[in-house]
């Protein structure tokens, strides 16, 4: 399928979606054939950077101490120091709420053990265990990249659904994001096993891209 044809199909998916009172997410779905998604050979478990961004902001949680915590508080409203990590761990409901509100987490490396022992049961089950980041790292760069990344996780079903932007983005930008996901998948699953790719808005009709 040529780029021009795929963009035309994305345009159709956007045009067939009724306007809502909220900005709808655009989702791409990939269907596979003759693939055991639970096998180590084909299982997908990675993060994809969307070159044109997500089209909307998401929260990134930070576990840090000292200077790293000070800098992080300028970039995120979810910053937790060690004492807070241990205190909040006594309240499972609050941990779950924070896990829902944050799309991803990063952490100072020396806090990873504490986080694993206290928050692991909540974050681990949601595939949201934090990414270790050195205290002297460029936090703004790290957080910005994470905000423009999406998790690619396969389950038993031979189909995966992944957000690739929002309806206000141009078809060309959505194409670039979809291809970034496609290229990541193709590194794990041969293209001949990718049966079809569809796109749809949150409340819209799924349109076959190729």
FIKOLNU-162625 format. One record per residue (C-alpha): chain; residue number from 1; x, y, z; residue in three letters. Coordinates in nm, 4 decimals. Example, Ala and Ser with C-alpha at 12.3 -4.5 7.8 and 13.67 -1.06 7.14 Angstrom:
2
<pt mol="A" seq="1" u="1.2300" v="-0.4500" w="0.7800" type="ALA"/>
<pt mol="A" seq="2" u="1.3670" v="-0.1060" w="0.7140" type="SER"/>
end
This chain:
210
<pt mol="A" seq="1" u="0.0000" v="0.0000" w="0.0000" type="UNK"/>
<pt mol="A" seq="2" u="0.1367" v="0.3387" w="-0.1020" type="UNK"/>
<pt mol="A" seq="3" u="0.1741" v="0.6238" w="0.1471" type="UNK"/>
<pt mol="A" seq="4" u="-0.0802" v="0.8361" w="-0.0434" type="UNK"/>
<pt mol="A" seq="5" u="-0.3441" v="0.5605" w="-0.0220" type="UNK"/>
<pt mol="A" seq="6" u="-0.2855" v="0.5051" w="0.3501" type="UNK"/>
<pt mol="A" seq="7" u="-0.3186" v="0.8778" w="0.4196" type="UNK"/>
<pt mol="A" seq="8" u="-0.6426" v="0.8813" w="0.2178" type="UNK"/>
<pt mol="A" seq="9" u="-0.7768" v="0.5972" w="0.4354" type="UNK"/>
<pt mol="A" seq="10" u="-0.6756" v="0.7812" w="0.7536" type="UNK"/>
<pt mol="A" seq="11" u="-0.8581" v="1.0881" w="0.6205" type="UNK"/>
<pt mol="A" seq="12" u="-1.1677" v="0.8720" w="0.5656" type="UNK"/>
<pt mol="A" seq="13" u="-1.1498" v="0.7414" w="0.9244" type="UNK"/>
<pt mol="A" seq="14" u="-1.1384" v="1.1001" w="1.0533" type="UNK"/>
<pt mol="A" seq="15" u="-1.4180" v="1.2217" w="0.8251" type="UNK"/>
<pt mol="A" seq="16" u="-1.6523" v="0.9386" w="0.9261" type="UNK"/>
<pt mol="A" seq="17" u="-1.6194" v="1.0248" w="1.2938" type="UNK"/>
<pt mol="A" seq="18" u="-1.8933" v="1.2471" w="1.4381" type="UNK"/>
<pt mol="A" seq="19" u="-1.7750" v="1.5460" w="1.6366" type="UNK"/>
<pt mol="A" seq="20" u="-1.7934" v="1.4979" w="2.0114" type="UNK"/>
<pt mol="A" seq="21" u="-1.7623" v="1.7293" w="2.3095" type="UNK"/>
<pt mol="A" seq="22" u="-1.4109" v="1.5993" w="2.3668" type="UNK"/>
<pt mol="A" seq="23" u="-1.1064" v="1.5463" w="2.1494" type="UNK"/>
<pt mol="A" seq="24" u="-1.1128" v="1.1838" w="2.0429" type="UNK"/>
<pt mol="A" seq="25" u="-0.8073" v="0.9610" w="2.0444" type="UNK"/>
<pt mol="A" seq="26" u="-0.7078" v="0.7977" w="1.7169" type="UNK"/>
<pt mol="A" seq="27" u="-0.6279" v="0.4308" w="1.7633" type="UNK"/>
<pt mol="A" seq="28" u="-0.4540" v="0.1904" w="1.5282" type="UNK"/>
<pt mol="A" seq="29" u="-0.5278" v="-0.1795" w="1.5457" type="UNK"/>
<pt mol="A" seq="30" u="-0.3010" v="-0.4493" w="1.4047" type="UNK"/>
<pt mol="A" seq="31" u="-0.4334" v="-0.7985" w="1.3337" type="UNK"/>
<pt mol="A" seq="32" u="-0.1938" v="-1.0914" w="1.2949" type="UNK"/>
<pt mol="A" seq="33" u="-0.2259" v="-1.4326" w="1.1331" type="UNK"/>
<pt mol="A" seq="34" u="-0.0599" v="-1.7638" w="1.2269" type="UNK"/>
<pt mol="A" seq="35" u="0.1048" v="-1.6074" w="1.5303" type="UNK"/>
<pt mol="A" seq="36" u="0.1102" v="-1.7286" w="1.8907" type="UNK"/>
<pt mol="A" seq="37" u="0.1158" v="-1.3949" w="2.0715" type="UNK"/>
<pt mol="A" seq="38" u="0.2129" v="-1.5620" w="2.3999" type="UNK"/>
<pt mol="A" seq="39" u="0.5317" v="-1.7142" w="2.2585" type="UNK"/>
<pt mol="A" seq="40" u="0.8610" v="-1.5385" w="2.3296" type="UNK"/>
<pt mol="A" seq="41" u="0.9209" v="-1.5245" w="1.9543" type="UNK"/>
<pt mol="A" seq="42" u="0.6284" v="-1.2932" w="1.8857" type="UNK"/>
<pt mol="A" seq="43" u="0.5360" v="-1.1384" w="2.2210" type="UNK"/>
<pt mol="A" seq="44" u="0.5398" v="-0.7582" w="2.2110" type="UNK"/>
<pt mol="A" seq="45" u="0.6481" v="-0.5650" w="2.5169" type="UNK"/>
<pt mol="A" seq="46" u="0.8138" v="-0.2355" w="2.4356" type="UNK"/>
<pt mol="A" seq="47" u="0.7679" v="0.1404" w="2.4102" type="UNK"/>
<pt mol="A" seq="48" u="0.7265" v="0.3268" w="2.0823" type="UNK"/>
<pt mol="A" seq="49" u="0.8248" v="0.6909" w="2.0378" type="UNK"/>
<pt mol="A" seq="50" u="0.5665" v="0.8731" w="1.8244" type="UNK"/>
<pt mol="A" seq="51" u="0.7615" v="1.1170" w="1.6017" type="UNK"/>
<pt mol="A" seq="52" u="0.4648" v="1.3542" w="1.5729" type="UNK"/>
<pt mol="A" seq="53" u="0.3676" v="1.3297" w="1.9394" type="UNK"/>
<pt mol="A" seq="54" u="0.0557" v="1.2010" w="2.1115" type="UNK"/>
<pt mol="A" seq="55" u="-0.1450" v="1.5167" w="2.0449" type="UNK"/>
<pt mol="A" seq="56" u="-0.2337" v="1.5506" w="2.4127" type="UNK"/>
<pt mol="A" seq="57" u="-0.0545" v="1.5751" w="2.7441" type="UNK"/>
<pt mol="A" seq="58" u="-0.0128" v="1.2870" w="2.9887" type="UNK"/>
<pt mol="A" seq="59" u="0.1274" v="1.2770" w="3.3404" type="UNK"/>
<pt mol="A" seq="60" u="0.4675" v="1.1250" w="3.4132" type="UNK"/>
<pt mol="A" seq="61" u="0.5315" v="1.0264" w="3.7746" type="UNK"/>
<pt mol="A" seq="62" u="0.8762" v="1.0762" w="3.9295" type="UNK"/>
<pt mol="A" seq="63" u="1.0362" v="0.9039" w="4.2293" type="UNK"/>
<pt mol="A" seq="64" u="1.3337" v="1.1127" w="4.3378" type="UNK"/>
<pt mol="A" seq="65" u="1.5264" v="1.2750" w="4.6219" type="UNK"/>
<pt mol="A" seq="66" u="1.7204" v="1.5977" w="4.6675" type="UNK"/>
<pt mol="A" seq="67" u="1.8108" v="1.8037" w="4.3628" type="UNK"/>
<pt mol="A" seq="68" u="1.6444" v="1.5603" w="4.1231" type="UNK"/>
<pt mol="A" seq="69" u="1.3167" v="1.5961" w="4.3150" type="UNK"/>
<pt mol="A" seq="70" u="1.3446" v="1.9758" w="4.3090" type="UNK"/>
<pt mol="A" seq="71" u="1.3941" v="1.9793" w="3.9318" type="UNK"/>
<pt mol="A" seq="72" u="1.1218" v="1.7195" w="3.8775" type="UNK"/>
<pt mol="A" seq="73" u="0.8630" v="1.9300" w="4.0630" type="UNK"/>
<pt mol="A" seq="74" u="0.8950" v="2.1934" w="3.7907" type="UNK"/>
<pt mol="A" seq="75" u="0.7969" v="1.9311" w="3.5316" type="UNK"/>
<pt mol="A" seq="76" u="0.5453" v="1.7042" w="3.7045" type="UNK"/>
<pt mol="A" seq="77" u="0.2801" v="1.7300" w="3.9745" type="UNK"/>
<pt mol="A" seq="78" u="0.3475" v="1.3671" w="4.0667" type="UNK"/>
<pt mol="A" seq="79" u="0.6855" v="1.3690" w="4.2423" type="UNK"/>
<pt mol="A" seq="80" u="0.7403" v="1.1352" w="4.5371" type="UNK"/>
<pt mol="A" seq="81" u="1.0401" v="1.1215" w="4.7685" type="UNK"/>
<pt mol="A" seq="82" u="1.1402" v="0.8082" w="4.9594" type="UNK"/>
<pt mol="A" seq="83" u="0.9447" v="0.8927" w="5.2751" type="UNK"/>
<pt mol="A" seq="84" u="0.6319" v="0.9576" w="5.0665" type="UNK"/>
<pt mol="A" seq="85" u="0.6815" v="0.6336" w="4.8742" type="UNK"/>
<pt mol="A" seq="86" u="0.6861" v="0.4368" w="5.1976" type="UNK"/>
<pt mol="A" seq="87" u="0.3969" v="0.6305" w="5.3508" type="UNK"/>
<pt mol="A" seq="88" u="0.1676" v="0.6033" w="5.0469" type="UNK"/>
<pt mol="A" seq="89" u="0.2439" v="0.2300" w="5.0200" type="UNK"/>
<pt mol="A" seq="90" u="0.0233" v="0.1827" w="5.3274" type="UNK"/>
<pt mol="A" seq="91" u="-0.2741" v="0.3088" w="5.1252" type="UNK"/>
<pt mol="A" seq="92" u="-0.3400" v="0.0726" w="4.8318" type="UNK"/>
<pt mol="A" seq="93" u="-0.6285" v="0.2852" w="4.7053" type="UNK"/>
<pt mol="A" seq="94" u="-0.4067" v="0.5945" w="4.6790" type="UNK"/>
<pt mol="A" seq="95" u="-0.1360" v="0.3962" w="4.4995" type="UNK"/>
<pt mol="A" seq="96" u="-0.3893" v="0.2715" w="4.2456" type="UNK"/>
<pt mol="A" seq="97" u="-0.5173" v="0.6280" w="4.1930" type="UNK"/>
<pt mol="A" seq="98" u="-0.1657" v="0.7559" w="4.1235" type="UNK"/>
<pt mol="A" seq="99" u="-0.1015" v="0.4623" w="3.8901" type="UNK"/>
<pt mol="A" seq="100" u="-0.4160" v="0.5540" w="3.6933" type="UNK"/>
<pt mol="A" seq="101" u="-0.3271" v="0.9228" w="3.6728" type="UNK"/>
<pt mol="A" seq="102" u="0.0292" v="0.8667" w="3.5481" type="UNK"/>
<pt mol="A" seq="103" u="0.0945" v="0.7128" w="3.2094" type="UNK"/>
<pt mol="A" seq="104" u="0.4554" v="0.6275" w="3.2964" type="UNK"/>
<pt mol="A" seq="105" u="0.7061" v="0.6643" w="3.5797" type="UNK"/>
<pt mol="A" seq="106" u="1.0760" v="0.7339" w="3.6153" type="UNK"/>
<pt mol="A" seq="107" u="1.2888" v="0.6896" w="3.9258" type="UNK"/>
<pt mol="A" seq="108" u="1.6245" v="0.7663" w="4.0770" type="UNK"/>
<pt mol="A" seq="109" u="1.8113" v="0.4315" w="4.0524" type="UNK"/>
<pt mol="A" seq="110" u="1.8775" v="0.3961" w="4.4262" type="UNK"/>
<pt mol="A" seq="111" u="1.5016" v="0.4119" w="4.4927" type="UNK"/>
<pt mol="A" seq="112" u="1.4152" v="0.1207" w="4.2634" type="UNK"/>
<pt mol="A" seq="113" u="1.4494" v="-0.1438" w="4.5353" type="UNK"/>
<pt mol="A" seq="114" u="1.2220" v="0.0492" w="4.7714" type="UNK"/>
<pt mol="A" seq="115" u="0.9669" v="0.1056" w="4.4948" type="UNK"/>
<pt mol="A" seq="116" u="0.9717" v="-0.2618" w="4.3995" type="UNK"/>
<pt mol="A" seq="117" u="0.9060" v="-0.3714" w="4.7585" type="UNK"/>
<pt mol="A" seq="118" u="0.6332" v="-0.1157" w="4.8280" type="UNK"/>
<pt mol="A" seq="119" u="0.4650" v="-0.0166" w="4.4993" type="UNK"/>
<pt mol="A" seq="120" u="0.5608" v="-0.3170" w="4.2864" type="UNK"/>
<pt mol="A" seq="121" u="0.2322" v="-0.4990" w="4.3382" type="UNK"/>
<pt mol="A" seq="122" u="0.0398" v="-0.2026" w="4.1944" type="UNK"/>
<pt mol="A" seq="123" u="0.2785" v="-0.0761" w="3.9264" type="UNK"/>
<pt mol="A" seq="124" u="0.4028" v="-0.4173" w="3.8144" type="UNK"/>
<pt mol="A" seq="125" u="0.0554" v="-0.5501" w="3.7375" type="UNK"/>
<pt mol="A" seq="126" u="-0.0042" v="-0.2431" w="3.5166" type="UNK"/>
<pt mol="A" seq="127" u="0.3326" v="-0.2668" w="3.3382" type="UNK"/>
<pt mol="A" seq="128" u="0.4213" v="0.0714" w="3.4898" type="UNK"/>
<pt mol="A" seq="129" u="0.7337" v="-0.0037" w="3.6905" type="UNK"/>
<pt mol="A" seq="130" u="0.9515" v="0.3095" w="3.6641" type="UNK"/>
<pt mol="A" seq="131" u="1.2376" v="0.3553" w="3.4239" type="UNK"/>
<pt mol="A" seq="132" u="1.5625" v="0.4232" w="3.6155" type="UNK"/>
<pt mol="A" seq="133" u="1.7063" v="0.7654" w="3.5322" type="UNK"/>
<pt mol="A" seq="134" u="2.0387" v="0.9015" w="3.6652" type="UNK"/>
<pt mol="A" seq="135" u="1.9991" v="1.1983" w="3.9064" type="UNK"/>
<pt mol="A" seq="136" u="2.1992" v="1.4267" w="3.6745" type="UNK"/>
<pt mol="A" seq="137" u="1.9981" v="1.3394" w="3.3622" type="UNK"/>
<pt mol="A" seq="138" u="1.8174" v="1.5960" w="3.1478" type="UNK"/>
<pt mol="A" seq="139" u="1.4790" v="1.5418" w="3.3131" type="UNK"/>
<pt mol="A" seq="140" u="1.2926" v="1.7712" w="3.0768" type="UNK"/>
<pt mol="A" seq="141" u="1.4187" v="1.5736" w="2.7769" type="UNK"/>
<pt mol="A" seq="142" u="1.3408" v="1.2378" w="2.9389" type="UNK"/>
<pt mol="A" seq="143" u="0.9893" v="1.3392" w="3.0444" type="UNK"/>
<pt mol="A" seq="144" u="0.9103" v="1.5025" w="2.7087" type="UNK"/>
<pt mol="A" seq="145" u="1.0100" v="1.1859" w="2.5229" type="UNK"/>
<pt mol="A" seq="146" u="0.8029" v="0.9673" w="2.7550" type="UNK"/>
<pt mol="A" seq="147" u="0.5005" v="1.1924" w="2.7019" type="UNK"/>
<pt mol="A" seq="148" u="0.5315" v="1.1272" w="2.3283" type="UNK"/>
<pt mol="A" seq="149" u="0.5722" v="0.7511" w="2.3684" type="UNK"/>
<pt mol="A" seq="150" u="0.3149" v="0.4721" w="2.3891" type="UNK"/>
<pt mol="A" seq="151" u="0.3358" v="0.1237" w="2.5376" type="UNK"/>
<pt mol="A" seq="152" u="0.3099" v="-0.1641" w="2.2935" type="UNK"/>
<pt mol="A" seq="153" u="0.1940" v="-0.4762" w="2.4794" type="UNK"/>
<pt mol="A" seq="154" u="0.0491" v="-0.7912" w="2.3259" type="UNK"/>
<pt mol="A" seq="155" u="-0.1765" v="-1.0359" w="2.5053" type="UNK"/>
<pt mol="A" seq="156" u="-0.3245" v="-1.3675" w="2.3958" type="UNK"/>
<pt mol="A" seq="157" u="-0.5445" v="-1.2185" w="2.1227" type="UNK"/>
<pt mol="A" seq="158" u="-0.3841" v="-1.1868" w="1.7738" type="UNK"/>
<pt mol="A" seq="159" u="-0.4848" v="-0.8192" w="1.7677" type="UNK"/>
<pt mol="A" seq="160" u="-0.3365" v="-0.5172" w="1.9421" type="UNK"/>
<pt mol="A" seq="161" u="-0.4798" v="-0.1669" w="1.9780" type="UNK"/>
<pt mol="A" seq="162" u="-0.2581" v="0.1337" w="2.0366" type="UNK"/>
<pt mol="A" seq="163" u="-0.3202" v="0.5118" w="2.0505" type="UNK"/>
<pt mol="A" seq="164" u="-0.1371" v="0.6986" w="1.7760" type="UNK"/>
<pt mol="A" seq="165" u="-0.2643" v="1.0544" w="1.8239" type="UNK"/>
<pt mol="A" seq="166" u="-0.5855" v="1.2564" w="1.8342" type="UNK"/>
<pt mol="A" seq="167" u="-0.8456" v="1.3570" w="1.5752" type="UNK"/>
<pt mol="A" seq="168" u="-0.7173" v="1.7155" w="1.5538" type="UNK"/>
<pt mol="A" seq="169" u="-0.3844" v="1.5964" w="1.4127" type="UNK"/>
<pt mol="A" seq="170" u="-0.3291" v="1.5914" w="1.0371" type="UNK"/>
<pt mol="A" seq="171" u="-0.3609" v="1.2607" w="0.8471" type="UNK"/>
<pt mol="A" seq="172" u="0.0044" v="1.2994" w="0.7471" type="UNK"/>
<pt mol="A" seq="173" u="0.1192" v="1.3226" w="1.1098" type="UNK"/>
<pt mol="A" seq="174" u="-0.1002" v="1.0271" w="1.2087" type="UNK"/>
<pt mol="A" seq="175" u="0.0549" v="0.8317" w="0.9218" type="UNK"/>
<pt mol="A" seq="176" u="0.4052" v="0.8983" w="1.0570" type="UNK"/>
<pt mol="A" seq="177" u="0.3022" v="0.7784" w="1.4030" type="UNK"/>
<pt mol="A" seq="178" u="0.1310" v="0.4659" w="1.2689" type="UNK"/>
<pt mol="A" seq="179" u="0.4373" v="0.3773" w="1.0649" type="UNK"/>
<pt mol="A" seq="180" u="0.6582" v="0.4178" w="1.3743" type="UNK"/>
<pt mol="A" seq="181" u="0.4401" v="0.1575" w="1.5474" type="UNK"/>
<pt mol="A" seq="182" u="0.4362" v="-0.0651" w="1.2385" type="UNK"/>
<pt mol="A" seq="183" u="0.8160" v="-0.0555" w="1.2037" type="UNK"/>
<pt mol="A" seq="184" u="0.8553" v="-0.1484" w="1.5711" type="UNK"/>
<pt mol="A" seq="185" u="0.6165" v="-0.4425" w="1.5342" type="UNK"/>
<pt mol="A" seq="186" u="0.7882" v="-0.5607" w="1.2159" type="UNK"/>
<pt mol="A" seq="187" u="1.1155" v="-0.5984" w="1.4048" type="UNK"/>
<pt mol="A" seq="188" u="0.9435" v="-0.8663" w="1.6156" type="UNK"/>
<pt mol="A" seq="189" u="0.6751" v="-1.0062" w="1.3856" type="UNK"/>
<pt mol="A" seq="190" u="0.7398" v="-1.0600" w="1.0093" type="UNK"/>
<pt mol="A" seq="191" u="0.5317" v="-0.8325" w="0.7869" type="UNK"/>
<pt mol="A" seq="192" u="0.3719" v="-1.1293" w="0.6098" type="UNK"/>
<pt mol="A" seq="193" u="0.2102" v="-1.2175" w="0.9442" type="UNK"/>
<pt mol="A" seq="194" u="0.0582" v="-0.8705" w="0.9814" type="UNK"/>
<pt mol="A" seq="195" u="-0.2826" v="-0.9422" w="0.8281" type="UNK"/>
<pt mol="A" seq="196" u="-0.4338" v="-0.5943" w="0.8414" type="UNK"/>
<pt mol="A" seq="197" u="-0.4137" v="-0.2491" w="0.9964" type="UNK"/>
<pt mol="A" seq="198" u="-0.7179" v="-0.0360" w="1.0840" type="UNK"/>
<pt mol="A" seq="199" u="-0.7615" v="0.3138" w="1.2284" type="UNK"/>
<pt mol="A" seq="200" u="-1.0515" v="0.4673" w="1.4188" type="UNK"/>
<pt mol="A" seq="201" u="-1.1352" v="0.7501" w="1.6537" type="UNK"/>
<pt mol="A" seq="202" u="-1.2644" v="0.6742" w="2.0041" type="UNK"/>
<pt mol="A" seq="203" u="-1.6300" v="0.6717" w="1.8953" type="UNK"/>
<pt mol="A" seq="204" u="-1.5795" v="0.6298" w="1.5218" type="UNK"/>
<pt mol="A" seq="205" u="-1.5881" v="0.3557" w="1.2627" type="UNK"/>
<pt mol="A" seq="206" u="-1.2796" v="0.1410" w="1.2029" type="UNK"/>
<pt mol="A" seq="207" u="-1.1382" v="0.1957" w="0.8539" type="UNK"/>
<pt mol="A" seq="208" u="-0.8921" v="-0.0473" w="0.6973" type="UNK"/>
<pt mol="A" seq="209" u="-0.5642" v="0.1226" w="0.6127" type="UNK"/>
<pt mol="A" seq="210" u="-0.4057" v="-0.1758" w="0.4404" type="UNK"/>
end
